[in-house]
Amino acid sequence: MCRYTRGVDRFDRDLVQSCFWPDATTVFPLSADSVFKGQYSDYLDIDVETWKPYTAQQHYLCNHFSEIDGDRALAETYQFSFYWKIPGDDPQLNSENSGRYFRELGSIH
């Protein structure tokens, strides 16, 4: 999770992609009415576009839970994140959010 948020905060597509298997699939909300379901690399193409108006992003990771059961793993992490748009000194362009990252992995070898 730290490597993932480090990549996002540094606008580093390659670092973010390195957190996922090449054939990883994902489910991510795109808006209140739309959800992406598919290959993570395809989602990342969309996500990188949303980074463009920002001068900085900052993620803070909070409670983390992980569990391994046989060949399955679960990780859940709560986060707060802050975003600054151009120009960074206009508070109406800055935003924050909170959320939960949830990862489930199967067939771990």
Helices and strands as residue ranges (DSSP letters): H 2-9, H 13-17, E 25-29, E 35-39, H 40-51, E 54-69, E 72-85, G 91-93, E 95-105
